[in-house]
Structure formats: structure tokens, C-alpha cells
Amino acid sequence: MSAPMSNSGFQAAMSILSHVYFAPILGRLIRARVPDLLAGEAVRSAELANQAGLHPLSTVRALRALTAFGVFREVAPCTFVKVKLRACFGMHPAVSGITRCSPLRNSF
């Protein structure tokens, strides 16, 4: 029988897995301009999927998965808003083409 994995090893493994799994999901939502479509008020996932040209069920599942990481918040069933770090994912005209968050160039 193998020894139990240390907590820090487990956390490191989970961190790697979450990055590998969720980075493509977040990237797809960013390319579909979902953060920009969520600017301001809460939006139902079906409407959001329609505006972004995404599959409705896949959109709600992706948004719920990223809710666990604090990227979005579900305020009612299938209705989402962005959280404060949203400016890192919006495509501000001054930073279009930049792929990583630059707090000095984004307006919050």
C-alpha cells in the first residue's frame, strides 16, 4: 500500500490540474467576449450563449465551474455577473492583443 500524499503535494497536483483543465475554458470564454458581454448587469446564461455564439448548456457549465475560482458569480439560477477581477479579462481597447492581465493598463 502506498503512503498517503502530503497535503502540499495534493494541493500542488490540484493546482496543476485546475490550470490545465480550466485555462482552455476561460480562454474560450474570453475569445467569445463573454466578460465583455457581462459588463454591468447580470445576464442569463442562455442569452449570453446566444450573444457569444456558444452552446447554452456548455456555457452555463463553464460559468459555474469558473464561479468556484471567483471569476464569475451566479446571482440566480443560470444568471451570472463578473467579479472585480473582470477588468483583467475584458478587452479594453488600449490592451487588445495583450493576453495577460496588466492592472496598470486596465480600468476597474
Backbone as CSV, one residue per row, in Angstrom:
resi,resn,N_x,N_y,N_z,CA_x,CA_y,CA_z,C_x,C_y,C_z
1,MET,0.834,-1.170,0.000,0.000,0.000,0.000,0.885,1.241,0.000
2,SER,0.564,2.232,-0.804,1.387,3.431,-0.902,1.090,4.394,0.236
3,ALA,2.073,5.226,0.527,1.919,6.220,1.591,0.955,7.309,1.124
4,PRO,0.187,7.887,2.050,-0.730,8.952,1.663,0.033,10.173,1.154
5,MET,-0.540,10.842,0.193,0.069,12.030,-0.391,0.032,13.165,0.622
6,SER,1.120,13.906,0.723,1.143,15.039,1.637,0.161,16.097,1.163
7,ASN,-0.301,16.907,2.100,-1.277,17.942,1.776,-0.702,18.929,0.761
8,SER,0.562,19.329,0.927,1.144,20.276,-0.015,1.304,19.651,-1.401
9,GLY,1.627,18.376,-1.453,1.721,17.679,-2.734,0.372,17.577,-3.409
10,PHE,-0.650,17.302,-2.606,-2.011,17.223,-3.133,-2.448,18.582,-3.664
11,GLN,-2.166,19.638,-2.914,-2.542,20.984,-3.351,-1.816,21.361,-4.636
12,ALA,-0.559,21.007,-4.736,0.198,21.296,-5.954,-0.388,20.546,-7.145
13,ALA,-0.723,19.277,-6.932,-1.315,18.478,-8.009,-2.657,19.058,-8.442
14,MET,-3.483,19.451,-7.494,-4.791,20.030,-7.812,-4.637,21.371,-8.528
15,SER,-3.647,22.148,-8.144,-3.396,23.428,-8.797,-3.020,23.217,-10.261
16,ILE,-2.144,22.264,-10.507,-1.728,21.961,-11.884,-2.914,21.466,-12.695
17,LEU,-3.695,20.554,-12.122,-4.857,20.022,-12.828,-5.883,21.108,-13.122
18,SER,-6.111,21.999,-12.159,-7.101,23.047,-12.386,-6.638,24.000,-13.476
19,HIS,-5.327,24.313,-13.522,-4.820,25.186,-14.577,-4.940,24.514,-15.942
20,VAL,-4.598,23.254,-15.996,-4.654,22.523,-17.259,-6.102,22.403,-17.738
21,TYR,-7.027,22.184,-16.815,-8.427,21.976,-17.187,-9.152,23.295,-17.445
22,PHE,-8.970,24.284,-16.570,-9.782,25.495,-16.649,-9.210,26.582,-17.543
23,ALA,-7.930,26.591,-17.810,-7.349,27.619,-18.677,-7.971,27.606,-20.080
24,PRO,-8.148,26.434,-20.701,-8.785,26.438,-22.027,-10.239,26.911,-21.980
25,ILE,-10.944,26.582,-20.899,-12.340,27.015,-20.761,-12.391,28.532,-20.651
26,LEU,-11.573,29.080,-19.775,-11.539,30.526,-19.600,-11.090,31.206,-20.893
27,GLY,-10.117,30.642,-21.553,-9.652,31.201,-22.820,-10.747,31.240,-23.867
28,ARG,-11.532,30.180,-23.940,-12.642,30.132,-24.916,-13.684,31.197,-24.598
29,LEU,-13.998,31.368,-23.314,-14.966,32.397,-22.929,-14.437,33.789,-23.241
30,ILE,-13.148,34.008,-23.041,-12.555,35.314,-23.340,-12.596,35.577,-24.845
31,ARG,-12.232,34.565,-25.642,-12.269,34.739,-27.102,-13.688,35.000,-27.604
32,ALA,-14.684,34.458,-26.914,-16.091,34.685,-27.282,-16.600,36.003,-26.699
33,ARG,-15.734,36.736,-25.983,-16.027,38.045,-25.407,-17.106,37.981,-24.328
34,VAL,-17.207,36.842,-23.631,-18.183,36.689,-22.553,-17.966,37.725,-21.448
35,PRO,-16.738,37.982,-20.991,-16.582,39.012,-19.957,-17.097,40.379,-20.390
36,ASP,-16.907,40.722,-21.654,-17.417,42.000,-22.154,-18.941,41.997,-22.201
37,LEU,-19.533,40.858,-22.541,-20.990,40.758,-22.599,-21.612,40.814,-21.202
38,LEU,-20.831,40.486,-20.194,-21.316,40.543,-18.811,-21.045,41.895,-18.166
39,ALA,-20.665,42.875,-18.941,-20.363,44.200,-18.386,-21.634,44.807,-17.802
40,GLY,-21.554,45.155,-16.536,-22.681,45.833,-15.898,-23.589,44.907,-15.125
41,GLU,-24.647,44.490,-15.744,-25.699,43.765,-15.033,-25.606,42.257,-15.217
42,ALA,-26.394,41.560,-14.410,-26.457,40.101,-14.500,-27.134,39.694,-15.814
43,VAL,-26.643,38.596,-16.383,-27.172,38.110,-17.661,-27.459,36.624,-17.528
44,ARG,-28.588,36.187,-18.083,-28.916,34.755,-18.086,-27.975,34.033,-19.048
45,SER,-27.583,32.837,-18.682,-26.592,32.099,-19.463,-27.075,31.785,-20.876
46,ALA,-28.364,31.515,-21.067,-28.880,31.223,-22.407,-28.738,32.441,-23.319
47,GLU,-29.039,33.618,-22.789,-28.898,34.853,-23.563,-27.423,35.115,-23.871
48,LEU,-26.595,34.891,-22.875,-25.156,35.082,-23.036,-24.596,34.147,-24.107
49,ALA,-25.000,32.883,-24.060,-24.545,31.901,-25.051,-24.989,32.307,-26.448
50,ASN,-26.214,32.788,-26.569,-26.730,33.219,-27.866,-25.922,34.400,-28.403
51,GLN,-25.642,35.381,-27.552,-24.881,36.557,-27.975,-23.441,36.205,-28.352
52,ALA,-22.869,35.235,-27.630,-21.469,34.858,-27.865,-21.302,33.768,-28.917
53,GLY,-22.416,33.165,-29.349,-22.335,32.086,-30.323,-21.822,30.788,-29.727
54,LEU,-22.162,30.546,-28.455,-21.719,29.342,-27.753,-22.896,28.416,-27.478
55,HIS,-22.604,27.177,-27.165,-23.631,26.199,-26.799,-24.189,26.555,-25.422
56,PRO,-25.513,26.666,-25.260,-26.097,27.118,-23.990,-25.732,26.270,-22.773
57,LEU,-25.838,24.958,-22.860,-25.535,24.109,-21.709,-24.044,24.142,-21.379
58,SER,-23.207,24.145,-22.401,-21.766,24.230,-22.172,-21.394,25.561,-21.527
59,THR,-22.088,26.622,-21.913,-21.810,27.946,-21.344,-22.135,27.982,-19.866
60,VAL,-23.299,27.485,-19.487,-23.667,27.520,-18.065,-22.729,26.633,-17.253
61,ARG,-22.329,25.508,-17.796,-21.393,24.629,-17.080,-20.027,25.291,-16.914
62,ALA,-19.553,25.946,-17.950,-18.260,26.636,-17.869,-18.319,27.777,-16.863
63,LEU,-19.396,28.557,-16.902,-19.532,29.669,-15.956,-19.610,29.171,-14.519
64,ARG,-20.335,28.079,-14.299,-20.426,27.520,-12.940,-19.073,26.983,-12.473
65,ALA,-18.332,26.363,-13.365,-17.011,25.851,-12.987,-16.092,27.002,-12.600
66,LEU,-16.122,28.079,-13.360,-15.260,29.220,-13.072,-15.758,30.043,-11.893
67,THR,-17.016,29.861,-11.511,-17.545,30.502,-10.304,-16.783,30.011,-9.073
68,ALA,-16.386,28.754,-9.093,-15.629,28.194,-7.966,-14.288,28.886,-7.779
69,PHE,-13.760,29.496,-8.839,-12.480,30.195,-8.771,-12.653,31.701,-8.604
70,GLY,-13.893,32.155,-8.477,-14.148,33.564,-8.227,-14.116,34.454,-9.459
71,VAL,-14.151,33.871,-10.639,-14.130,34.669,-11.862,-15.511,35.261,-12.141
72,PHE,-16.544,34.445,-11.946,-17.927,34.861,-12.119,-18.693,34.532,-10.851
73,ARG,-19.916,35.064,-10.748,-20.782,34.760,-9.608,-22.177,34.492,-10.138
74,GLU,-22.796,33.412,-9.669,-24.163,33.079,-10.073,-25.105,33.714,-9.066
75,VAL,-25.846,34.734,-9.494,-26.704,35.502,-8.588,-28.119,34.948,-8.527
76,ALA,-28.510,34.168,-9.499,-29.794,33.473,-9.562,-29.541,32.254,-10.446
77,PRO,-30.453,31.290,-10.455,-30.216,30.120,-11.300,-29.944,30.527,-12.760
78,CYS,-28.785,30.118,-13.254,-28.348,30.370,-14.637,-28.210,31.850,-14.968
79,THR,-27.965,32.690,-13.978,-27.777,34.127,-14.179,-26.464,34.523,-13.523
80,PHE,-25.567,35.149,-14.307,-24.207,35.388,-13.852,-23.817,36.853,-13.957
81,VAL,-22.850,37.230,-13.109,-22.194,38.536,-13.156,-20.700,38.286,-13.029
82,LYS,-19.916,39.308,-13.402,-18.468,39.224,-13.214,-18.121,39.727,-11.828
83,VAL,-16.957,39.310,-11.351,-16.448,39.822,-10.079,-15.401,40.885,-10.389
84,LYS,-14.812,41.487,-9.356,-13.913,42.634,-9.530,-12.760,42.393,-10.493
85,LEU,-12.210,41.202,-10.554,-11.065,40.994,-11.426,-11.462,40.929,-12.886
86,ARG,-12.685,41.259,-13.194,-13.190,41.209,-14.563,-12.386,42.060,-15.538
87,ALA,-11.814,43.159,-15.069,-11.072,44.033,-15.974,-9.864,43.314,-16.574
88,CYS,-9.368,42.296,-15.896,-8.244,41.535,-16.438,-8.655,40.739,-17.669
89,PHE,-9.957,40.426,-17.787,-10.409,39.562,-18.860,-11.164,40.304,-19.949
90,GLY,-11.582,41.546,-19.690,-12.256,42.338,-20.707,-11.254,42.818,-21.746
91,MET,-11.714,43.077,-22.915,-10.832,43.526,-23.981,-10.913,45.046,-24.091
92,HIS,-10.229,45.738,-23.212,-10.148,47.191,-23.237,-9.402,47.592,-24.503
93,PRO,-9.865,48.623,-25.218,-9.202,48.993,-26.474,-7.701,49.220,-26.335
94,ALA,-7.267,49.727,-25.200,-5.840,50.009,-25.020,-4.999,48.745,-24.886
95,VAL,-5.634,47.614,-24.572,-4.864,46.395,-24.348,-5.293,45.247,-25.249
96,SER,-6.054,45.513,-26.289,-6.436,44.416,-27.171,-5.171,43.803,-27.759
97,GLY,-5.121,42.504,-27.746,-3.936,41.801,-28.213,-3.013,41.382,-27.092
98,ILE,-3.149,41.971,-25.909,-2.362,41.544,-24.755,-3.088,40.371,-24.127
99,THR,-2.370,39.299,-23.830,-3.033,38.084,-23.374,-3.046,37.908,-21.873
100,ARG,-2.309,38.716,-21.125,-2.326,38.549,-19.684,-2.728,39.851,-19.014
101,CYS,-3.172,39.743,-17.786,-3.685,40.886,-17.061,-2.567,41.898,-16.755
102,SER,-2.843,43.136,-17.012,-1.922,44.205,-16.686,-2.715,45.282,-15.951
103,PRO,-2.734,45.253,-14.605,-3.582,46.162,-13.846,-3.350,47.634,-14.167
104,LEU,-2.160,48.012,-14.577,-1.883,49.412,-14.863,-2.545,49.868,-16.164
105,ARG,-2.895,48.940,-17.017,-3.473,49.314,-18.299,-4.972,49.064,-18.368
106,ASN,-5.563,48.485,-17.355,-6.995,48.227,-17.354,-7.684,49.196,-16.403
107,SER,-8.876,49.590,-16.739,-9.651,50.439,-15.825,-10.598,49.556,-15.042
108,PHE,-10.666,49.754,-13.754,-11.530,48.939,-12.905,-12.834,49.631,-12.653
